Amino acid sequence: MPRRAARIVTIQPVFTLIDQAKAEPFMKRCVDATKGERGCVYYGWAIRGDKLFCRECYVDGSAVNVHLAEAVPIVGELLESGAAKLDSVELHGPAAEWPKFTVATDALDAVYFDVDASFAKFTM
């Protein structure tokens, strides 16, 4: 696996969607804010029924930390608006990258998964 790909971290927040129309402006703000982040591999939202998923991938733990500084305030506004409720946050990536972002993610009651037996078919 290419060295940089070995440090990739994904974030999987899951929300209960209460009011989609009210949530959409916050979702767009998150997308717009994330577009300029150099360390973002992909970012977007998916909806099924009343579940709202954010699909996110970053080149390493430092990129996750940069993203959290931008996105957490927007997501906080989303939650405060009553448009959605945060169900869970998972981060998947090598444990060596975790110290770069756990100060922010521990506050979200995040669950961490260490990467094992993986490969990448792309280079960054």
C-alpha positions as CSV (number, residue, x, y, z in Angstrom):
1,M,0.0,0.0,0.0
2,P,1.4,3.5,-0.8
3,R,2.7,5.1,2.4
4,R,0.2,8.1,2.3
5,A,-2.8,5.8,1.7
6,A,-1.8,3.8,4.8
7,R,-2.6,6.9,6.9
8,I,-6.1,7.5,5.6
9,V,-8.8,8.1,8.2
10,T,-12.6,8.0,7.5
11,I,-15.3,9.5,9.6
12,Q,-18.8,8.1,9.6
13,P,-21.3,10.3,11.6
14,V,-24.9,9.1,11.6
15,F,-27.8,11.4,12.4
16,T,-31.5,11.0,12.9
17,L,-33.0,13.4,10.4
18,I,-35.9,15.4,11.9
19,D,-36.5,18.0,9.3
20,Q,-34.7,17.5,5.9
21,A,-35.5,21.0,4.5
22,K,-34.2,22.6,7.6
23,A,-31.0,20.4,7.6
24,E,-30.1,21.0,3.9
25,P,-28.6,24.5,4.3
26,F,-26.3,23.2,7.0
27,M,-25.3,20.2,4.9
28,K,-24.5,22.5,2.0
29,R,-22.4,24.8,4.3
30,C,-20.4,21.7,5.4
31,V,-19.8,20.7,1.8
32,D,-18.8,24.2,0.8
33,A,-16.4,24.5,3.8
34,T,-14.8,21.1,3.1
35,K,-14.2,21.6,-0.6
36,G,-11.2,23.8,0.1
37,E,-9.5,21.4,2.5
38,R,-6.4,20.0,0.9
39,G,-6.4,16.9,3.0
40,C,-10.0,15.8,2.1
41,V,-10.2,12.8,-0.3
42,Y,-14.0,12.8,-0.4
43,Y,-17.0,14.3,1.5
44,G,-20.7,14.1,1.1
45,W,-24.1,13.3,2.5
46,A,-26.4,10.3,2.1
47,I,-30.0,9.9,3.2
48,R,-32.2,6.9,3.8
49,G,-35.5,7.3,5.5
50,D,-34.8,9.3,8.6
51,K,-31.1,8.5,8.7
52,L,-28.6,11.1,7.6
53,F,-25.0,9.8,6.9
54,C,-21.9,11.9,6.3
55,R,-19.3,10.1,4.2
56,E,-15.8,11.5,4.8
57,C,-12.2,10.5,4.0
58,Y,-9.0,12.4,4.8
59,V,-5.3,11.8,4.0
60,D,-4.3,11.5,7.6
61,G,-5.2,12.5,11.2
62,S,-3.9,16.0,10.7
63,A,-6.3,16.6,7.9
64,V,-9.1,15.2,10.1
65,N,-8.2,17.8,12.8
66,V,-8.3,20.6,10.2
67,H,-11.7,19.5,9.0
68,L,-13.1,19.2,12.5
69,A,-12.2,22.8,13.3
70,E,-14.4,23.9,10.3
71,A,-17.2,21.4,10.5
72,V,-17.9,20.9,14.2
73,P,-19.3,24.4,14.6
74,I,-21.6,24.0,11.6
75,V,-22.8,20.6,12.8
76,G,-23.4,22.1,16.2
77,E,-25.7,24.7,14.6
78,L,-27.4,21.9,12.7
79,L,-28.1,20.1,16.0
80,E,-29.1,23.2,17.8
81,S,-31.6,24.0,15.0
82,G,-33.5,20.8,15.8
83,A,-33.2,19.6,12.2
84,A,-31.2,16.5,13.2
85,K,-29.9,14.5,16.2
86,L,-26.4,13.0,16.3
87,D,-26.6,9.2,16.8
88,S,-23.0,8.2,16.5
89,V,-19.6,9.1,15.2
90,E,-17.0,6.4,14.1
91,L,-13.5,7.1,12.9
92,H,-11.7,4.3,11.0
93,G,-7.9,4.6,10.6
94,P,-4.5,3.7,12.0
95,A,-4.2,4.1,15.7
96,A,-1.0,6.1,15.1
97,E,-3.1,8.9,13.6
98,W,-5.7,9.1,16.4
99,P,-3.7,11.5,18.8
100,K,-3.9,14.2,16.1
101,F,-7.7,14.5,16.4
102,T,-9.0,12.8,19.6
103,V,-9.3,16.0,21.6
104,A,-12.1,17.1,19.3
105,T,-13.6,13.7,18.6
106,D,-13.7,12.5,22.2
107,A,-16.1,15.4,22.9
108,L,-18.4,13.8,20.3
109,D,-18.3,10.4,22.1
110,A,-16.6,9.0,19.0
111,V,-15.7,5.3,18.6
112,Y,-12.4,4.5,17.0
113,F,-11.5,1.5,14.8
114,D,-7.9,0.6,14.0
115,V,-7.1,-0.3,10.4
116,D,-6.2,-4.0,9.9
117,A,-5.6,-6.1,6.7
118,S,-6.3,-3.4,4.2
119,F,-5.0,-2.2,0.8
120,A,-5.5,0.7,-1.6
121,K,-5.7,0.7,-5.4
122,F,-5.1,4.4,-5.7
123,T,-2.2,6.8,-5.0
124,M,-2.4,10.3,-3.5
